[in-house]
Protein backbone atom coordinates (compact mmCIF):
# COMPACT_ATOMS: atom_id res chain seq x y z
CA UNK A 1 0.00 0.00 0.00
CA UNK A 2 3.01 2.33 0.03
CA UNK A 3 2.36 3.06 -3.66
CA UNK A 4 -1.18 4.28 -2.98
CA UNK A 5 0.00 6.37 -0.05
CA UNK A 6 2.45 8.11 -2.40
CA UNK A 7 -0.32 8.58 -4.99
CA UNK A 8 -2.72 10.06 -2.41
CA UNK A 9 -0.06 12.45 -1.05
CA UNK A 10 0.88 13.46 -4.62
CA UNK A 11 -2.79 14.11 -5.32
CA UNK A 12 -3.02 16.44 -2.32
CA UNK A 13 0.14 18.30 -3.37
CA UNK A 14 -1.25 18.66 -6.90
CA UNK A 15 -4.51 19.94 -5.45
CA UNK A 16 -2.61 22.55 -3.41
CA UNK A 17 -0.82 23.82 -6.52
CA UNK A 18 -4.13 23.83 -8.39
CA UNK A 19 -5.88 25.79 -5.65
CA UNK A 20 -3.14 28.45 -5.68
CA UNK A 21 -3.25 28.61 -9.50
CA UNK A 22 -7.03 29.03 -9.49
CA UNK A 23 -6.81 31.74 -6.83
CA UNK A 24 -4.39 33.65 -9.07
CA UNK A 25 -6.69 33.04 -12.05
CA UNK A 26 -9.61 34.54 -10.11
CA UNK A 27 -7.56 37.58 -9.09
CA UNK A 28 -5.85 38.25 -12.43
CA UNK A 29 -8.67 37.36 -14.84
CA UNK A 30 -12.10 37.12 -13.22
CA UNK A 31 -11.70 40.19 -10.98
CA UNK A 32 -9.52 42.10 -13.46
CA UNK A 33 -11.58 45.04 -14.74
CA UNK A 34 -9.29 45.50 -17.75
CA UNK A 35 -10.81 42.33 -19.23
CA UNK A 36 -14.12 42.42 -21.07
CA UNK A 37 -17.24 41.71 -19.00
CA UNK A 38 -18.18 38.69 -21.09
CA UNK A 39 -14.70 37.21 -20.65
CA UNK A 40 -14.89 37.70 -16.89
CA UNK A 41 -18.28 35.96 -16.64
CA UNK A 42 -17.14 33.05 -18.81
CA UNK A 43 -13.87 32.84 -16.86
CA UNK A 44 -15.87 32.78 -13.62
CA UNK A 45 -17.68 29.68 -14.92
CA UNK A 46 -14.44 27.86 -15.66
CA UNK A 47 -12.81 29.00 -12.40
CA UNK A 48 -15.78 27.65 -10.46
CA UNK A 49 -15.49 24.37 -12.39
CA UNK A 50 -11.76 23.87 -11.84
CA UNK A 51 -11.91 24.90 -8.18
CA UNK A 52 -14.91 22.63 -7.58
CA UNK A 53 -13.12 19.68 -9.21
CA UNK A 54 -10.15 20.11 -6.88
CA UNK A 55 -12.13 20.68 -3.67
CA UNK A 56 -14.59 17.83 -4.32
CA UNK A 57 -11.80 15.39 -5.17
CA UNK A 58 -9.75 16.24 -2.07
CA UNK A 59 -12.78 16.18 0.24
CA UNK A 60 -14.18 12.88 -1.07
CA UNK A 61 -10.73 11.27 -0.79
CA UNK A 62 -10.41 12.52 2.80
CA UNK A 63 -13.84 11.09 3.67
CA UNK A 64 -12.87 7.64 2.34
CA UNK A 65 -9.54 7.81 4.17
CA UNK A 66 -11.47 8.50 7.38
CA UNK A 67 -13.29 5.21 6.75
CA UNK A 68 -9.95 3.45 6.29
CA UNK A 69 -10.06 3.13 2.49
CA UNK A 70 -7.74 4.54 -0.18
CA UNK A 71 -10.49 4.08 -2.77
CA UNK A 72 -13.99 5.44 -3.28
CA UNK A 73 -15.69 2.28 -2.11
CA UNK A 74 -17.34 0.67 0.89
CA UNK A 75 -19.11 2.60 3.67
CA UNK A 76 -17.84 6.02 2.53
CA UNK A 77 -20.17 5.82 -0.50
CA UNK A 78 -23.14 6.16 1.87
CA UNK A 79 -21.76 9.29 3.56
CA UNK A 80 -23.94 12.35 2.87
CA UNK A 81 -20.98 14.68 2.42
CA UNK A 82 -19.35 12.23 0.00
CA UNK A 83 -22.54 12.11 -2.11
CA UNK A 84 -22.64 15.92 -2.17
CA UNK A 85 -18.97 16.09 -3.21
CA UNK A 86 -19.67 13.61 -6.02
CA UNK A 87 -22.43 15.92 -7.27
CA UNK A 88 -20.03 18.88 -7.20
CA UNK A 89 -17.45 16.82 -9.08
CA UNK A 90 -19.99 16.16 -11.85
CA UNK A 91 -20.68 19.91 -12.00
CA UNK A 92 -16.97 20.61 -12.49
CA UNK A 93 -16.56 17.94 -15.19
CA UNK A 94 -19.23 19.41 -17.49
CA UNK A 95 -18.72 23.11 -16.66
CA UNK A 96 -15.01 23.15 -17.47
CA UNK A 97 -15.81 22.62 -21.16
CA UNK A 98 -18.95 24.76 -21.57
CA UNK A 99 -17.16 28.07 -20.97
CA UNK A 100 -15.42 28.09 -24.34
CA UNK A 101 -18.68 28.23 -26.26
CA UNK A 102 -19.56 31.47 -24.46
CA UNK A 103 -16.21 33.10 -25.30
CA UNK A 104 -16.84 33.38 -29.04
CA UNK A 105 -14.81 36.50 -29.58
CA UNK A 106 -15.38 37.78 -33.11
CA UNK A 107 -15.03 41.57 -32.67
CA UNK A 108 -17.92 42.59 -34.95
CA UNK A 109 -20.16 39.84 -33.58
CA UNK A 110 -19.34 40.58 -29.95
CA UNK A 111 -20.40 44.23 -30.32
CA UNK A 112 -23.81 43.29 -31.72
CA UNK A 113 -27.09 42.56 -29.96
CA UNK A 114 -26.94 39.03 -31.39
CA UNK A 115 -23.89 38.27 -29.26
CA UNK A 116 -25.80 39.19 -26.08
CA UNK A 117 -28.52 36.74 -27.12
CA UNK A 118 -25.89 34.09 -27.96
CA UNK A 119 -24.11 34.57 -24.64
CA UNK A 120 -27.37 34.39 -22.67
CA UNK A 121 -28.42 31.28 -24.60
CA UNK A 122 -25.10 29.55 -23.89
CA UNK A 123 -25.44 30.30 -20.17
CA UNK A 124 -28.96 28.80 -20.16
CA UNK A 125 -27.74 25.72 -22.10
CA UNK A 126 -24.85 25.37 -19.65
CA UNK A 127 -27.26 25.34 -16.69
CA UNK A 128 -29.48 22.74 -18.41
CA UNK A 129 -26.44 20.58 -19.26
CA UNK A 130 -25.21 20.78 -15.66
CA UNK A 131 -28.58 19.57 -14.37
CA UNK A 132 -28.90 16.75 -16.94
CA UNK A 133 -25.27 15.62 -16.54
CA UNK A 134 -25.48 15.58 -12.75
CA UNK A 135 -28.73 13.60 -12.92
CA UNK A 136 -27.39 11.02 -15.37
CA UNK A 137 -24.09 10.58 -13.53
CA UNK A 138 -25.60 10.41 -10.05
CA UNK A 139 -29.38 10.00 -9.73
CA UNK A 140 -29.80 7.64 -12.68
CA UNK A 141 -28.76 4.07 -11.93
CA UNK A 142 -28.49 3.13 -15.62
CA UNK A 143 -25.00 2.14 -16.91
CA UNK A 144 -26.10 3.48 -20.31
CA UNK A 145 -26.64 6.94 -18.79
CA UNK A 146 -23.08 6.98 -17.38
CA UNK A 147 -21.56 5.83 -20.69
CA UNK A 148 -23.65 8.31 -22.70
CA UNK A 149 -22.68 11.19 -20.38
CA UNK A 150 -18.99 10.29 -20.67
CA UNK A 151 -19.15 10.14 -24.47
CA UNK A 152 -21.11 13.41 -24.62
CA UNK A 153 -18.61 15.25 -22.39
CA UNK A 154 -15.70 13.94 -24.50
CA UNK A 155 -17.43 15.14 -27.69
CA UNK A 156 -17.82 18.60 -26.13
CA UNK A 157 -14.08 18.66 -25.34
CA UNK A 158 -13.23 17.85 -28.96
CA UNK A 159 -15.67 20.40 -30.40
CA UNK A 160 -14.42 23.10 -28.03
CA UNK A 161 -10.85 22.46 -29.18
CA UNK A 162 -11.92 22.81 -32.83
CA UNK A 163 -13.82 26.00 -31.97
CA UNK A 164 -10.84 27.59 -30.19
CA UNK A 165 -8.51 26.58 -33.06
CA UNK A 166 -10.87 28.16 -35.60
CA UNK A 167 -11.22 31.36 -33.55
CA UNK A 168 -7.45 31.55 -33.08
CA UNK A 169 -6.73 31.19 -36.81
CA UNK A 170 -9.54 33.60 -37.78
CA UNK A 171 -8.44 36.23 -35.24
CA UNK A 172 -4.80 35.94 -36.28
CA UNK A 173 -5.65 36.25 -39.97
CA UNK A 174 -7.93 39.27 -39.47
CA UNK A 175 -5.45 40.93 -37.14
CA UNK A 176 -2.70 40.98 -39.78
CA UNK A 177 -4.94 41.43 -42.84
CA UNK A 178 -6.54 44.63 -41.48
CA UNK A 179 -3.27 46.37 -40.59
CA UNK A 180 -3.75 50.06 -41.47
CA UNK A 181 -7.21 49.43 -42.95
CA UNK A 182 -9.63 49.75 -40.02
CA UNK A 183 -10.18 52.17 -37.15
CA UNK A 184 -8.21 52.06 -33.92
CA UNK A 185 -11.25 50.72 -32.05
CA UNK A 186 -11.60 47.78 -34.44
CA UNK A 187 -7.85 47.11 -34.29
CA UNK A 188 -8.04 47.06 -30.50
CA UNK A 189 -10.93 44.60 -30.62
CA UNK A 190 -8.99 42.37 -33.02
CA UNK A 191 -5.93 42.46 -30.78
CA UNK A 192 -8.11 41.49 -27.79
CA UNK A 193 -9.57 38.59 -29.79
CA UNK A 194 -6.14 37.38 -30.86
CA UNK A 195 -4.77 37.68 -27.31
CA UNK A 196 -7.67 35.75 -25.78
CA UNK A 197 -7.50 32.92 -28.32
CA UNK A 198 -3.71 32.66 -28.01
CA UNK A 199 -3.97 32.49 -24.20
CA UNK A 200 -6.72 29.85 -24.28
CA UNK A 201 -5.18 27.58 -26.91
CA UNK A 202 -2.45 25.82 -24.82
CA UNK A 203 -4.90 25.27 -21.95
CA UNK A 204 -7.52 23.87 -24.34
CA UNK A 205 -5.01 21.52 -25.99
CA UNK A 206 -3.88 20.16 -22.61
CA UNK A 207 -7.51 19.61 -21.52
CA UNK A 208 -8.29 17.80 -24.77
CA UNK A 209 -5.20 15.57 -24.52
CA UNK A 210 -6.00 14.59 -20.92
CA UNK A 211 -9.64 13.93 -21.80
CA UNK A 212 -8.66 11.71 -24.75
CA UNK A 213 -6.45 9.63 -22.44
CA UNK A 214 -9.30 9.30 -19.92
CA UNK A 215 -11.83 8.48 -22.66
CA UNK A 216 -9.68 5.71 -24.16
CA UNK A 217 -8.83 4.25 -20.75
CA UNK A 218 -12.53 4.31 -19.79
CA UNK A 219 -13.43 2.18 -22.81
CA UNK A 220 -10.47 -0.11 -22.10
CA UNK A 221 -11.96 -0.64 -18.65
CA UNK A 222 -15.43 -1.38 -20.07
CA UNK A 223 -14.04 -3.95 -22.53
CA UNK A 224 -11.83 -5.52 -19.84
CA UNK A 225 -8.56 -4.47 -21.49
CA UNK A 226 -7.96 -2.91 -18.09
CA UNK A 227 -9.19 -5.60 -15.64
CA UNK A 228 -12.58 -4.58 -14.25
CA UNK A 229 -11.61 -5.73 -10.77
CA UNK A 230 -9.32 -2.66 -10.82
CA UNK A 231 -12.40 -0.42 -11.08
CA UNK A 232 -11.77 1.45 -7.81
CA UNK A 233 -8.06 1.97 -8.53
CA UNK A 234 -8.92 3.25 -12.01
CA UNK A 235 -11.25 5.96 -10.71
CA UNK A 236 -8.72 7.13 -8.11
CA UNK A 237 -6.22 7.71 -10.93
CA UNK A 238 -8.91 9.19 -13.20
CA UNK A 239 -9.90 11.74 -10.55
CA UNK A 240 -6.25 12.61 -9.99
CA UNK A 241 -5.94 13.19 -13.75
CA UNK A 242 -8.94 15.53 -13.64
CA UNK A 243 -7.13 17.37 -10.84
CA UNK A 244 -4.26 17.79 -13.27
CA UNK A 245 -6.64 19.33 -15.82
CA UNK A 246 -8.02 21.73 -13.21
CA UNK A 247 -4.46 22.71 -12.27
CA UNK A 248 -2.97 23.07 -15.73
CA UNK A 249 -5.79 25.14 -17.26
CA UNK A 250 -5.32 28.31 -15.15
CA UNK A 251 -1.51 27.95 -15.18
CA UNK A 252 -1.31 27.67 -18.98
CA UNK A 253 -3.80 30.50 -19.46
CA UNK A 254 -1.85 32.84 -17.17
CA UNK A 255 1.46 31.94 -18.83
CA UNK A 256 -0.04 32.41 -22.30
CA UNK A 257 -1.47 35.86 -21.59
CA UNK A 258 0.95 38.69 -22.37
CA UNK A 259 -1.14 41.14 -20.37
CA UNK A 260 -0.85 39.02 -17.23
CA UNK A 261 2.85 38.31 -17.82
CA UNK A 262 3.45 42.06 -17.90
CA UNK A 263 1.75 42.34 -14.50
CA UNK A 264 4.11 39.74 -13.07
CA UNK A 265 7.06 41.65 -14.52
CA UNK A 266 5.86 44.85 -12.86
CA UNK A 267 5.66 43.28 -9.41
CA UNK A 268 9.10 41.69 -9.80
CA UNK A 269 11.36 43.64 -7.36
CA UNK A 270 14.46 43.11 -9.52
CA UNK A 271 12.64 44.52 -12.54
CA UNK A 272 11.42 47.53 -10.50
CA UNK A 273 15.02 48.37 -9.50
CA UNK A 274 16.09 48.11 -13.15
CA UNK A 275 13.27 50.43 -14.30
CA UNK A 276 14.14 53.00 -11.59
CA UNK A 277 17.76 52.96 -12.74
CA UNK A 278 16.66 53.45 -16.35
CA UNK A 279 14.39 56.37 -15.38
CA UNK A 280 17.28 58.08 -13.59
CA UNK A 281 19.49 57.76 -16.66
CA UNK A 282 16.71 58.79 -19.09
CA UNK A 283 17.17 62.36 -20.32
CA UNK A 284 13.99 62.54 -22.38
CA UNK A 285 13.39 62.63 -26.12
CA UNK A 286 14.66 65.58 -28.15
CA UNK A 287 13.93 66.97 -31.60
CA UNK A 288 16.69 67.39 -34.21
CA UNK A 289 17.20 70.99 -33.05
CA UNK A 290 17.88 69.77 -29.51
CA UNK A 291 14.60 70.89 -27.93
CA UNK A 292 12.80 68.44 -25.66
CA UNK A 293 9.60 66.82 -26.92
CA UNK A 294 6.66 67.34 -24.57
CA UNK A 295 4.59 64.29 -23.70
CA UNK A 296 1.82 66.24 -21.94
CA UNK A 297 -1.05 65.53 -24.36
CA UNK A 298 -4.77 65.48 -23.94
CA UNK A 299 -6.55 62.17 -24.33
CA UNK A 300 -7.91 63.14 -27.77
CA UNK A 301 -4.47 64.23 -28.98
CA UNK A 302 -2.99 60.98 -27.76
CA UNK A 303 -5.56 58.86 -29.60
CA UNK A 304 -5.20 60.95 -32.76
CA UNK A 305 -1.45 60.33 -32.72
CA UNK A 306 -2.01 56.66 -31.94
CA UNK A 307 -4.51 56.39 -34.81
CA UNK A 308 -1.91 57.79 -37.21
CA UNK A 309 0.65 55.26 -36.02
CA UNK A 310 -1.80 52.38 -36.54
CA UNK A 311 -2.63 53.51 -40.07
C-alpha positions in Angstrom: 0.0 0.0 0.0 3.0 2.3 0.0 2.4 3.1 -3.7 -1.2 4.3 -3.0 0.0 6.4 -0.1 2.4 8.1 -2.4 -0.3 8.6 -5.0 -2.7 10.1 -2.4 -0.1 12.5 -1.1 0.9 13.5 -4.6 -2.8 14.1 -5.3 -3.0 16.4 -2.3 0.1 18.3 -3.4 -1.2 18.7 -6.9 -4.5 19.9 -5.5 -2.6 22.6 -3.4 -0.8 23.8 -6.5 -4.1 23.8 -8.4 -5.9 25.8 -5.7 -3.1 28.4 -5.7 -3.3 28.6 -9.5 -7.0 29.0 -9.5 -6.8 31.7 -6.8 -4.4 33.7 -9.1 -6.7 33.0 -12.0 -9.6 34.5 -10.1 -7.6 37.6 -9.1 -5.8 38.2 -12.4 -8.7 37.4 -14.8 -12.1 37.1 -13.2 -11.7 40.2 -11.0 -9.5 42.1 -13.5 -11.6 45.0 -14.7 -9.3 45.5 -17.8 -10.8 42.3 -19.2 -14.1 42.4 -21.1 -17.2 41.7 -19.0 -18.2 38.7 -21.1 -14.7 37.2 -20.6 -14.9 37.7 -16.9 -18.3 36.0 -16.6 -17.1 33.0 -18.8 -13.9 32.8 -16.9 -15.9 32.8 -13.6 -17.7 29.7 -14.9 -14.4 27.9 -15.7 -12.8 29.0 -12.4 -15.8 27.7 -10.5 -15.5 24.4 -12.4 -11.8 23.9 -11.8 -11.9 24.9 -8.2 -14.9 22.6 -7.6 -13.1 19.7 -9.2 -10.2 20.1 -6.9 -12.1 20.7 -3.7 -14.6 17.8 -4.3 -11.8 15.4 -5.2 -9.8 16.2 -2.1 -12.8 16.2 0.2 -14.2 12.9 -1.1 -10.7 11.3 -0.8 -10.4 12.5 2.8 -13.8 11.1 3.7 -12.9 7.6 2.3 -9.5 7.8 4.2 -11.5 8.5 7.4 -13.3 5.2 6.8 -9.9 3.5 6.3 -10.1 3.1 2.5 -7.7 4.5 -0.2 -10.5 4.1 -2.8 -14.0 5.4 -3.3 -15.7 2.3 -2.1 -17.3 0.7 0.9 -19.1 2.6 3.7 -17.8 6.0 2.5 -20.2 5.8 -0.5 -23.1 6.2 1.9 -21.8 9.3 3.6 -23.9 12.4 2.9 -21.0 14.7 2.4 -19.4 12.2 0.0 -22.5 12.1 -2.1 -22.6 15.9 -2.2 -19.0 16.1 -3.2 -19.7 13.6 -6.0 -22.4 15.9 -7.3 -20.0 18.9 -7.2 -17.5 16.8 -9.1 -20.0 16.2 -11.8 -20.7 19.9 -12.0 -17.0 20.6 -12.5 -16.6 17.9 -15.2 -19.2 19.4 -17.5 -18.7 23.1 -16.7 -15.0 23.2 -17.5 -15.8 22.6 -21.2 -19.0 24.8 -21.6 -17.2 28.1 -21.0 -15.4 28.1 -24.3 -18.7 28.2 -26.3 -19.6 31.5 -24.5 -16.2 33.1 -25.3 -16.8 33.4 -29.0 -14.8 36.5 -29.6 -15.4 37.8 -33.1 -15.0 41.6 -32.7 -17.9 42.6 -34.9 -20.2 39.8 -33.6 -19.3 40.6 -29.9 -20.4 44.2 -30.3 -23.8 43.3 -31.7 -27.1 42.6 -30.0 -26.9 39.0 -31.4 -23.9 38.3 -29.3 -25.8 39.2 -26.1 -28.5 36.7 -27.1 -25.9 34.1 -28.0 -24.1 34.6 -24.6 -27.4 34.4 -22.7 -28.4 31.3 -24.6 -25.1 29.5 -23.9 -25.4 30.3 -20.2 -29.0 28.8 -20.2 -27.7 25.7 -22.1 -24.9 25.4 -19.6 -27.3 25.3 -16.7 -29.5 22.7 -18.4 -26.4 20.6 -19.3 -25.2 20.8 -15.7 -28.6 19.6 -14.4 -28.9 16.7 -16.9 -25.3 15.6 -16.5 -25.5 15.6 -12.7 -28.7 13.6 -12.9 -27.4 11.0 -15.4 -24.1 10.6 -13.5 -25.6 10.4 -10.0 -29.4 10.0 -9.7 -29.8 7.6 -12.7 -28.8 4.1 -11.9 -28.5 3.1 -15.6 -25.0 2.1 -16.9 -26.1 3.5 -20.3 -26.6 6.9 -18.8 -23.1 7.0 -17.4 -21.6 5.8 -20.7 -23.6 8.3 -22.7 -22.7 11.2 -20.4 -19.0 10.3 -20.7 -19.2 10.1 -24.5 -21.1 13.4 -24.6 -18.6 15.3 -22.4 -15.7 13.9 -24.5 -17.4 15.1 -27.7 -17.8 18.6 -26.1 -14.1 18.7 -25.3 -13.2 17.8 -29.0 -15.7 20.4 -30.4 -14.4 23.1 -28.0 -10.8 22.5 -29.2 -11.9 22.8 -32.8 -13.8 26.0 -32.0 -10.8 27.6 -30.2 -8.5 26.6 -33.1 -10.9 28.2 -35.6 -11.2 31.4 -33.5 -7.4 31.6 -33.1 -6.7 31.2 -36.8 -9.5 33.6 -37.8 -8.4 36.2 -35.2 -4.8 35.9 -36.3 -5.6 36.3 -40.0 -7.9 39.3 -39.5 -5.4 40.9 -37.1 -2.7 41.0 -39.8 -4.9 41.4 -42.8 -6.5 44.6 -41.5 -3.3 46.4 -40.6 -3.7 50.1 -41.5 -7.2 49.4 -43.0 -9.6 49.8 -40.0 -10.2 52.2 -37.1 -8.2 52.1 -33.9 -11.3 50.7 -32.0 -11.6 47.8 -34.4 -7.9 47.1 -34.3 -8.0 47.1 -30.5 -10.9 44.6 -30.6 -9.0 42.4 -33.0 -5.9 42.5 -30.8 -8.1 41.5 -27.8 -9.6 38.6 -29.8 -6.1 37.4 -30.9 -4.8 37.7 -27.3 -7.7 35.7 -25.8 -7.5 32.9 -28.3 -3.7 32.7 -28.0 -4.0 32.5 -24.2 -6.7 29.9 -24.3 -5.2 27.6 -26.9 -2.5 25.8 -24.8 -4.9 25.3 -21.9 -7.5 23.9 -24.3 -5.0 21.5 -26.0 -3.9 20.2 -22.6 -7.5 19.6 -21.5 -8.3 17.8 -24.8 -5.2 15.6 -24.5 -6.0 14.6 -20.9 -9.6 13.9 -21.8 -8.7 11.7 -24.7 -6.5 9.6 -22.4 -9.3 9.3 -19.9 -11.8 8.5 -22.7 -9.7 5.7 -24.2 -8.8 4.2 -20.8 -12.5 4.3 -19.8 -13.4 2.2 -22.8 -10.5 -0.1 -22.1 -12.0 -0.6 -18.6 -15.4 -1.4 -20.1 -14.0 -3.9 -22.5 -11.8 -5.5 -19.8 -8.6 -4.5 -21.5 -8.0 -2.9 -18.1 -9.2 -5.6 -15.6 -12.6 -4.6 -14.2 -11.6 -5.7 -10.8 -9.3 -2.7 -10.8 -12.4 -0.4 -11.1 -11.8 1.5 -7.8 -8.1 2.0 -8.5 -8.9 3.2 -12.0 -11.2 6.0 -10.7 -8.7 7.1 -8.1 -6.2 7.7 -10.9 -8.9 9.2 -13.2 -9.9 11.7 -10.6 -6.3 12.6 -10.0 -5.9 13.2 -13.8 -8.9 15.5 -13.6 -7.1 17.4 -10.8 -4.3 17.8 -13.3 -6.6 19.3 -15.8 -8.0 21.7 -13.2 -4.5 22.7 -12.3 -3.0 23.1 -15.7 -5.8 25.1 -17.3 -5.3 28.3 -15.2 -1.5 28.0 -15.2 -1.3 27.7 -19.0 -3.8 30.5 -19.5 -1.8 32.8 -17.2 1.5 31.9 -18.8 0.0 32.4 -22.3 -1.5 35.9 -21.6 1.0 38.7 -22.4 -1.1 41.1 -20.4 -0.9 39.0 -17.2 2.9 38.3 -17.8 3.4 42.1 -17.9 1.7 42.3 -14.5 4.1 39.7 -13.1 7.1 41.6 -14.5 5.9 44.9 -12.9 5.7 43.3 -9.4 9.1 41.7 -9.8 11.4 43.6 -7.4 14.5 43.1 -9.5 12.6 44.5 -12.5 11.4 47.5 -10.5 15.0 48.4 -9.5 16.1 48.1 -13.2 13.3 50.4 -14.3 14.1 53.0 -11.6 17.8 53.0 -12.7 16.7 53.5 -16.4 14.4 56.4 -15.4 17.3 58.1 -13.6 19.5 57.8 -16.7 16.7 58.8 -19.1 17.2 62.4 -20.3 14.0 62.5 -22.4 13.4 62.6 -26.1 14.7 65.6 -28.1 13.9 67.0 -31.6 16.7 67.4 -34.2 17.2 71.0 -33.1 17.9 69.8 -29.5 14.6 70.9 -27.9 12.8 68.4 -25.7 9.6 66.8 -26.9 6.7 67.3 -24.6 4.6 64.3 -23.7 1.8 66.2 -21.9 -1.0 65.5 -24.4 -4.8 65.5 -23.9 -6.6 62.2 -24.3 -7.9 63.1 -27.8 -4.5 64.2 -29.0 -3.0 61.0 -27.8 -5.6 58.9 -29.6 -5.2 61.0 -32.8 -1.5 60.3 -32.7 -2.0 56.7 -31.9 -4.5 56.4 -34.8 -1.9 57.8 -37.2 0.7 55.3 -36.0 -1.8 52.4 -36.5 -2.6 53.5 -40.1 
